[in-house]
Amino acid sequence: MKFKFLEDLAIADVAFEAYGKNLAEAFANAALATFEVQADTKKVKPKVSKNVKIEAENKEALLFDWISELLYLRDVKSMLFSKFSVKISEKSKRFFLKAKIYGEKIDRKKHQLKTEVKAVSYQMMEIEEKKGKCRVRVILDV
């Protein structure tokens, strides 16, 4: 399972946990969950790619900025995304994310839009890394 929605954690918002073998895969699955809230990602074809680069002081800030950047691109470029290739590195106590994201322009005839996500929240955000596993918890403001 790549992600699961947490129905009882946030009443007026949407909460989810995303999983991966490592931090980068968990971040990619968090992005997928974020867009699944908004549309059926199986209907979003990876026709266009965009590069994303983010730098932050810690992993939580990196996750927050990552989801925020995706929402910004959705709004500014009128796009939905369904495929995410993410790399994360650490250097000099800073965290760096490089990603290639794939999607297509929003087409209201093709994409049945669900809930609009306004923003990501730091509230109850968690990142847990164990040997060979990573879990991130995110709450989205809808």
N, C-alpha and C positions, 0 to 999 in steps of 0.2 A: 504494500500500500504506500503510495506516494504522499498522501495527505488525508486528514480527516477533519471534518467540521465539528466543533465543540458547541453543541446547542445549548448547554446549560451554563456556560461560562459567561457569556455576555448577552444581556437581554435585548438592548437596542442596537447592538453592533453584531458583527460576524467575527467569530473566533475560530482559529484552526491551528492544527499542529501539522508541520511538514517534516518529512523524514528523508534521510539519505545515508549513504555509506560514509560521507564526509560533509564538511560544512558547505562546500560548493554545491553538492547535489541537493542538500536540504534547502539552500537558498533558491535553487532552480525550481524545486517543487513548491516552495512558498510562492514563487511568482506564478506558477501554474494554478495554485489554489486561489490566488488573488484574482486571476482572470476567469476562473471557473465560477466565482461568485457573480461575475458580470455577464457571462455568456457561456454557451456550451463550447468548450475549447476544442472538442472533436470536429466542430464545423469551421474552425479558424485554420485556414491553410497557411503554411509557412512560405508565402510568396515573396515577402520583402524581409530583408535582414537589416538590423541596426546594431551598431557597436555602442556599448555602454562602459564607462570607466568611472569608478567611485573610489574615493579615499576617505577613511574615517579613523577616529582615535580608538575605537573599540568595536567588537563584533556586533553589539546591539545597535550602535550608530550606523554601522555598515548595512545591517539588515533594514533599518528604518529608511536610510537614504536610498537603498536599492528599490524597495517597494514604492517609495515616493517618486523616484525617477520613472518607474514604469507607469504610474498613474499620470504623471506629467506628460509622458509621451502619448498615452492614450488620449488625453485631452487636447494636446497641441497638434498631434498628427492624425487624430481621429482613427486610431488603430487599435486592434485587439492582437494579443500575442498568445502563442500556444506552444512554442518551443524555445528552450533557454539553455545555452551552453555557458557555464559559469566557471571562472577560475578565481581563486582567492589566495592571496599571499600576505605575508607579514614581514615588515622590514622597519627597523628602528622604532619599534613599538607603535607602528601605524599599520592599518589593514587596507589592502587594495583589492578591488574587485574589477575584473575585466570580463565582459560577457558579450556574446552575440545572441541577439534575440530575433525571433522570426514570427511574422504574423501577416496581417493584411488589413486594408482599410475596412472600417465598419460599413457593412452593407445591411441595412435594416430588413431587407427582403430575405437575406440569407442567414443573418445572425439574429437569433431570438435573444434580445437583450433582457437580462434579469435585473439584478439590483445594482444601482450605481454606487461605487465605492468613492467616498469623498477624500479619505486620507487613511494613513496607517497611524497607529497609536503606540506609544511606549508602554502604555498600561499593561501590566502582567506579561510583557514580552520576556521570553526565556530562550536561552540557547544552551543546550546540554550536549556535550560531546563525550562519548565513551569509545572505547576501542572498537573501531569498525562501524560505529553508529553515530548519527547526529539527529537531534530533534530540535526544531524551532517552534515556538508558540507565538502567534501574532493575532492581534485584534485589529479589525478594520472598522473604521467609522463609515457607516452607510447612511 
